[in-house]
Amino acid sequence: MLQTPIGRIRLAGLVEGVSALVLFFLAMPLKYLPPRGSETALVGEQVVFWVGAIHGGLFILYAIVTLLGWVQKAITFRWVIYAAIAAIVPFGPFVLDGKLRRYEQSQHAPEADTRARPR
């Protein structure tokens, strides 16, 4: 997966997507569901801070890796836009991963032989 620019984009997207899910479904409920001021909510604040910081760093890394893929001409600007939208929508990176995988496979598929074949 790390051998190609598209593979690196896919990996960065998956890692960023997992970090978003951890933030949304583990850290934030830990902060906001317990009664305000409780020890659990205070721990939740710290968890949200650290998980949020890690997620923010991974988001920036995803953006950089995606832009590098565009600069290297592995993807078009349209894919950069798709990746930006996917990074904002929950579960978006996972949906984009499948589309990028198919796109990459289509780029490396052998060309169909258009010459007439003898029968």
C-alpha positions as CSV (number, residue, x, y, z in Angstrom):
1,M,0.0,0.0,0.0
2,L,2.9,2.4,0.6
3,Q,4.5,1.7,-2.7
4,T,2.3,4.1,-4.7
5,P,1.1,7.6,-4.1
6,I,-2.5,6.4,-4.2
7,G,-1.7,3.7,-1.7
8,R,-0.2,6.3,0.6
9,I,-3.3,8.5,0.2
10,R,-5.5,5.5,1.0
11,L,-3.5,4.6,4.1
12,A,-3.4,8.2,5.4
13,G,-7.2,8.4,4.8
14,L,-7.9,5.2,6.7
15,V,-5.8,6.3,9.7
16,E,-7.4,9.7,9.7
17,G,-10.8,8.1,9.4
18,V,-10.2,5.8,12.4
19,S,-8.9,8.7,14.5
20,A,-12.1,10.6,13.7
21,L,-14.3,7.7,14.8
22,V,-12.3,7.4,18.0
23,L,-12.8,11.1,18.7
24,F,-16.5,11.0,17.8
25,F,-17.6,7.7,19.4
26,L,-15.2,7.3,22.3
27,A,-13.6,10.5,23.4
28,M,-16.5,12.9,23.0
29,P,-19.1,10.8,24.8
30,L,-16.6,10.3,27.6
31,K,-16.5,14.1,28.0
32,Y,-20.2,15.0,27.4
33,L,-22.3,12.1,28.7
34,P,-21.2,12.1,32.4
35,P,-22.5,14.8,34.6
36,R,-20.7,18.1,34.2
37,G,-17.8,18.4,36.7
38,S,-17.6,14.7,37.5
39,E,-14.3,13.0,37.5
40,T,-15.2,11.0,34.4
41,A,-16.1,14.2,32.5
42,L,-12.8,15.8,33.6
43,V,-10.9,12.7,32.4
44,G,-13.0,13.0,29.2
45,E,-11.8,16.6,28.7
46,Q,-8.2,15.4,28.7
47,V,-9.0,12.5,26.4
48,V,-10.7,14.8,23.9
49,F,-7.8,17.2,24.0
50,W,-5.2,14.5,23.2
51,V,-7.3,12.5,20.8
52,G,-8.4,15.8,19.1
53,A,-4.8,16.9,18.8
54,I,-3.7,13.6,17.3
55,H,-6.7,13.6,14.9
56,G,-5.8,17.2,13.8
57,G,-2.2,16.1,13.1
58,L,-3.4,13.1,11.1
59,F,-5.9,15.4,9.2
60,I,-3.0,17.7,8.2
61,L,-0.9,14.6,7.2
62,Y,-3.8,13.3,5.1
63,A,-4.1,16.7,3.3
64,I,-0.3,16.8,2.7
65,V,-0.2,13.2,1.4
66,T,-3.2,13.9,-0.9
67,L,-1.6,17.1,-2.3
68,L,1.7,15.3,-2.9
69,G,-0.3,12.6,-4.9
70,W,-1.7,15.4,-7.0
71,V,1.7,17.1,-7.5
72,Q,3.1,13.7,-8.5
73,K,0.2,13.4,-11.0
74,A,-1.0,10.2,-9.5
75,I,-4.5,11.8,-9.0
76,T,-6.4,14.6,-10.6
77,F,-7.5,17.7,-8.7
78,R,-11.0,16.2,-8.7
79,W,-9.7,13.4,-6.4
80,V,-8.2,16.1,-4.1
81,I,-11.6,17.7,-3.8
82,Y,-13.2,14.2,-3.1
83,A,-10.6,13.6,-0.4
84,A,-11.2,17.0,1.2
85,I,-15.0,16.2,1.3
86,A,-14.4,12.7,2.6
87,A,-12.2,14.0,5.4
88,I,-15.1,16.1,6.7
89,V,-17.9,13.6,6.4
90,P,-17.9,10.8,9.0
91,F,-17.0,7.5,7.4
92,G,-16.0,9.4,4.2
93,P,-12.4,8.2,4.1
94,F,-13.6,4.6,4.1
95,V,-15.9,5.2,1.2
96,L,-13.2,7.1,-0.7
97,D,-10.8,4.2,0.0
98,G,-12.8,1.8,-2.1
99,K,-13.2,4.3,-4.9
100,L,-9.4,5.1,-4.9
101,R,-8.6,1.4,-4.9
102,R,-10.7,0.8,-8.0
103,Y,-9.2,3.9,-9.6
104,E,-5.7,2.7,-8.9
105,Q,-6.5,-0.8,-10.3
106,S,-7.9,0.8,-13.4
107,Q,-4.8,2.8,-13.9
108,H,-2.6,-0.3,-13.8
109,A,-4.9,-2.6,-15.7
110,P,-3.3,-3.9,-18.9
111,E,-4.6,-2.2,-22.0
112,A,-7.2,-4.2,-23.9
113,D,-5.9,-5.5,-27.2
114,T,-8.0,-3.7,-29.8
115,R,-6.5,-5.6,-32.8
116,A,-8.6,-8.1,-34.5
117,R,-8.0,-11.6,-33.3
118,P,-7.7,-14.5,-35.6
119,R,-10.5,-17.2,-35.2
